[in-house]
Structures are given as structure tokens and as C-alpha cells.
Amino acid sequence: MEFTQIAAAVIFLASIILVITGWIDSVIAAMGGILLMIFCGVMTDVQAFQIVDWNVILILLSIWIISGYFGKSGVPDFLAALILKLSKGNVALFVTLIGMLAGFVSMLIDNVVVVLMFAPVIFHACRRFKFPAFGPVLFVGLCANFMGTAMLLGDLPPQMLHSVSGIEFGGFIWFLGRPSSFFILSISYVITCAFFYWKFSKSYKGLTMDISTMVEKPLDHIKDKPFAVVVCSIFALTIVAMALRPIFGYHLGFIALWGAIALILICEIFGKAFTLEIPNVEQVLSELDWRAIFFYVSLFALVGGLEHAKVIQAVSDTITPLIQRSLVAGSTLLYWVTAPIVGIVEHDAYILTMLYVIRDLGKEHGLNPWPLYWMLLWAGTLGSNMTIAGAPALFVAKNMGEKEDQRKVGLKEFLSMSAPYVIISLIFCYIPAMLIWVLPFAK
């Protein structure tokens, strides 16, 4: 290997180790890695800037802005109150349904934002009907992280797949003549939630909620109905426009940005017409997770440095013989090796790196990359639910649950929920994934 390849690999691994361990701030670790790559001649400062997929960054930024307004509209509270009413006092059913709802909402909204939206509703029910909050809020975090990859907008991994492969919004529903991410993950999701309903039925046996004492109606949670209609309409139009991107020809980030700007302008111009106090532009921008934005920008540049130094191509050449011998064995190995790795490693960095490896493998050796793309993406998402190191949504849910219950939760208690969730979801995703996406393409 050349000096630049060794330097790129060492700097990348060192940066990721610092991110995982938290010895220094993750953003500083990632940006420091970029500076070292530039200093060592792996890439120039201009190349580092050009390597970043700004389209993906714009998608993240714009959807977060729209999500902020959506959270203030009262619609999430309305949906949660509706589920509380539908559960008819059954705690196990309420917890399961609120988790399932969080998962489906996370297909369009970042999973951390979904946890922040639904946690207060859970806490309200827990305080009112006297049961611990940690289990339900962790379940919401697990579900939100699960379904984020079902569609293009919910999480960074599907957006990275769009960046690397060019797959469009509709491709996550149906692709190459077969069901793809939405259907495969939904099968596993329903089975996993059904298991946890059984588990919760045992945990909450004898505990009921007397919802007859509730005087508020679900619609009471929407304080300003015109504002809620405007936000939901802009959100829906943005999603439709992104789904029709091949017709319009614009980048997804540009379309999402138009949606965010349109919503901001409407709120700025007609804000006084709403009874709800609408946040101004400065407040909206101040609430964004800018550290996450800088981290993702740095992540693209770090992985781009690996690609520029041809480290990714070297890894691709190494694993090619196994894939060429057996797509079934190669896909299975990728799936079950990825799952435990992302349980302890920040999964975005691993997935982005491996997406480039698979892309180069397909280009250089004429292999169909899609069975491998999907197996990587699904295992990378589901496996990250094992610990808080793999998924930021779980870190947020754990902290909020501990604060609400006023106690520290040990690793054993955490794994008692996360481990069975991960194992069941991986098994029941692997089966349809193999049947639909691997075996038909195997020689």
C-alpha cells in the first residue's frame, strides 16, 4: 500500500475510534481527521469540500426545519391522544401502538425528532396512571430507529444510499420489479411489535388506565387548526414533490429546501393570523442540531478521503472473491457481521464506507450491487438498536426515561429490551430479504 492509503486508513480509523469512545467531541474528532488527511496529502482542501454530498445535507437540514414546525402544530399530540383513547385503558396496547406510530412517523421525520415529539405524551400518561416511563419511551426509541430506513426521508442511511446509487424516493417502496425497503422492513416491524405486545401484556398485567376520567378530546391538542393544516399541507406537498423528482429533474435537497423556505415564508408573512405563537426564523434555526450537521459533513469528507486514496477499492477487491463464489454466502456474511458491528459503532460511518465498497465492487467486477446494498442497509439499521452507541435515538430515549423515573438504568435492564428487539427484527427481516432480494439474483 502507498503512504496516502496507509495514512487515510489510519486517520479514518483513529477518528472513528475517537467518535465511538467519546474521548473528545465527535465533531472535533471528525473535523480533525479531515485536517490530518489534507496535511498528509490524502486530498486537498478543495477536494474535501467537493467530496461532501451537499444534496444529502440539504435534505437533512430542510426536513428538520419542517419537522420543527410539525412538532409545534400539535398533530403528534393529537395522534398520541387518539391512540390512548383507542387503547381503552389497556397499557400494553397503548405502549405498543404508540411505539408503532412513532416508527411509521419516523419514515418521514428524523428518529431523534420523533422521540422528542412522543416522549412528553408517554410521560403524561405515565404520571397520570402511575406506571414507569423508561420501558415505553425506550420502545418508542427502538421503533423510531427501526423504520427510519423504510423510506428516503427518515434517516441518514437511506439518504446516503440515494447519494451513492442514485435510487429515487419511490425505489424504497418498489424497485427492480420487486418490493423493497418499505415492505421488507414493515414485515419485520409488525412481527417485532406483536412480540413486544405479548411481552408488555405480561409486564403490565393487572395495570389499567381509567381513561373515562379524561375530559380533553384528541382534537383539543391542536391549539391552532389553520396552522396545523398549513404545516401538514406543506409537508405533504414536499414529500409528493420529492417522490416526483424524476419528472421535475431537480435534486431532492433542492426540493426539500423549497418546502422549508415556503413554510418559513408563510409563517413569517401570515404569522399574526395564527392564534398560536409561531417561532421566527432565528428561533427555528437555533433549534436545529448544528453539531449533527457538521458531523455528517465531516463524515462524508472522511469517507471521501478513503475513496480518493483508493482504500475503498482495495477493500472491495479483497471481498470480491467471496461474493463471486456465492452471493448467498456473501450477503449472509455481510448481514450478520454488520449487525453486531453497528451495535457498538456509530452506524452511519460504517454504512457509508461499505456503500462505497459495494458500489466499486459492482462497477469493477460486473456484479449486481442491490442485494448487498439492501442487506447492508437493513442490518445496519436494525443492528444499531442494540446499544446507545449505535443509535442516537436510543441515547435520547434512555436519558429522558431515566430523568422522568428519577433513576439510573443499568446495562442489563437496557439489554433486556434492546437485545430481543434486535434479534427478532434481524431474523424476520433476513428471511424476506433473502427470498426477495438475494436468492432470485444468485447464480
BELTA-V642131 format. One record per residue. N is the residue number from 1. SS is DSSP state (a for helix, b for strand, c for the rest). Layout:
n = {N	N}
ss = {SS	SS}
//
This chain:
n = {1	2	3	4	5	6	7	8	9	10	11	12	13	14	15	16	17	18	19	20	21	22	23	24	25	26	27	28	29	30	31	32	33	34	35	36	37	38	39	40	41	42	43	44	45	46	47	48	49	50	51	52	53	54	55	56	57	58	59	60	61	62	63	64	65	66	67	68	69	70	71	72	73	74	75	76	77	78	79	80	81	82	83	84	85	86	87	88	89	90	91	92	93	94	95	96	97	98	99	100	101	102	103	104	105	106	107	108	109	110	111	112	113	114	115	116	117	118	119	120	121	122	123	124	125	126	127	128	129	130	131	132	133	134	135	136	137	138	139	140	141	142	143	144	145	146	147	148	149	150	151	152	153	154	155	156	157	158	159	160	161	162	163	164	165	166	167	168	169	170	171	172	173	174	175	176	177	178	179	180	181	182	183	184	185	186	187	188	189	190	191	192	193	194	195	196	197	198	199	200	201	202	203	204	205	206	207	208	209	210	211	212	213	214	215	216	217	218	219	220	221	222	223	224	225	226	227	228	229	230	231	232	233	234	235	236	237	238	239	240	241	242	243	244	245	246	247	248	249	250	251	252	253	254	255	256	257	258	259	260	261	262	263	264	265	266	267	268	269	270	271	272	273	274	275	276	277	278	279	280	281	282	283	284	285	286	287	288	289	290	291	292	293	294	295	296	297	298	299	300	301	302	303	304	305	306	307	308	309	310	311	312	313	314	315	316	317	318	319	320	321	322	323	324	325	326	327	328	329	330	331	332	333	334	335	336	337	338	339	340	341	342	343	344	345	346	347	348	349	350	351	352	353	354	355	356	357	358	359	360	361	362	363	364	365	366	367	368	369	370	371	372	373	374	375	376	377	378	379	380	381	382	383	384	385	386	387	388	389	390	391	392	393	394	395	396	397	398	399	400	401	402	403	404	405	406	407	408	409	410	411	412	413	414	415	416	417	418	419	420	421	422	423	424	425	426	427	428	429	430	431	432	433	434	435	436	437	438	439	440	441	442	443}
ss = {c	c	a	a	a	a	a	a	a	a	a	a	a	a	a	a	a	a	a	a	a	c	c	c	c	a	a	a	a	a	a	a	a	a	a	a	a	a	a	c	c	c	c	c	a	a	a	a	a	a	a	c	c	a	a	a	a	a	a	a	a	a	a	a	a	a	a	a	a	a	a	a	c	c	a	a	a	a	a	a	a	a	a	a	a	a	c	c	c	b	a	a	a	a	a	a	a	a	a	a	a	a	a	a	a	c	c	c	c	c	a	a	a	a	a	a	a	a	a	a	a	a	a	a	a	a	a	a	a	c	c	c	c	a	a	a	a	a	a	a	a	a	a	a	a	a	a	c	c	c	c	c	c	c	c	a	a	a	a	a	a	a	a	a	a	c	c	c	a	a	a	a	c	b	b	c	c	b	b	c	a	a	a	a	a	a	a	a	a	a	a	a	a	a	a	a	a	a	a	a	a	a	a	c	c	c	c	b	c	c	a	a	a	c	c	c	c	a	a	a	a	c	c	c	a	a	a	a	a	a	a	a	a	a	a	a	a	a	a	a	a	a	a	c	a	a	a	a	c	c	c	a	a	a	a	a	a	a	a	a	a	a	a	a	a	a	a	a	a	a	a	a	a	c	c	c	c	c	c	c	a	a	a	a	a	a	c	c	c	a	a	a	a	a	a	a	a	a	a	a	a	a	a	a	a	a	a	a	c	c	a	a	a	a	a	a	a	a	a	a	a	a	a	a	a	c	a	a	a	a	a	a	a	a	a	a	a	a	a	a	a	a	a	a	c	c	a	a	a	a	a	a	a	a	a	a	a	a	a	a	a	a	a	a	a	c	c	c	c	a	a	a	a	a	a	a	a	a	a	a	a	a	a	c	c	c	c	c	c	c	c	a	a	a	a	a	a	a	a	a	a	a	a	a	a	c	c	c	c	c	a	a	a	a	a	a	a	a	a	a	a	a	a	a	a	a	a	a	a	a	a	a	a	a	a	a	a	a	a	a	a	c	c}
//
